[in-house]
Amino acid sequence: MYRNPQLSSLSRRLGISLSIGLVFAMIGAGVEAYVGAHSLLSMDSFDDLLIGFLTAGVIFGYEQRRYRTTMEKIQMISAMNHHVRNALQAISYSPYAEQEKQIKLIAESVSRIEWALREILPGEAAPADTVHSEPGHRPATASSRLD
């Protein structure tokens, strides 16, 4: 019923790679036929076909790498979205708690967002004076804070 998006993406990458490889092979064969005065589909054009396949392989490798990088970024964004939304949900419930509990909920939520920024996003680490959690410590989820 539902089609697999990765399959169509793979088909697209293969199609692009093979099309460009075929174009390179045809250009090479055309140039050889023009310069060498032999037919376009002769055995002399075999090396052009080989160059076309190699070109298709290089382009497919590039497309695969680009696809994997994009998927990793999407997964990272999804993880950040999950953690930040959970922390913000706890903050949105804080007006219904007493003042001391509000401060604690907000502080834990800020700590969770800082943890997510530090652990999930690549790049520079958060300054040590702003991070209150210990290494390996994962802040509690929003549902456990509200109990």
HELIX and SHEET records of a PDB file:
HELIX    1   1 PRO A    5  GLY A   36  1                                  32    
HELIX    2   2 MET A   43  SER A   45  5                                   3    
HELIX    3   3 PHE A   46  TYR A   93  1                                  48    
HELIX    4   4 SER A   94  TYR A   96  5                                   3    
HELIX    5   5 GLN A   99  GLU A  119  1                                  21    
HELIX    6   6 ALA A  142  ARG A  145  1                                   4    
END                                                                             
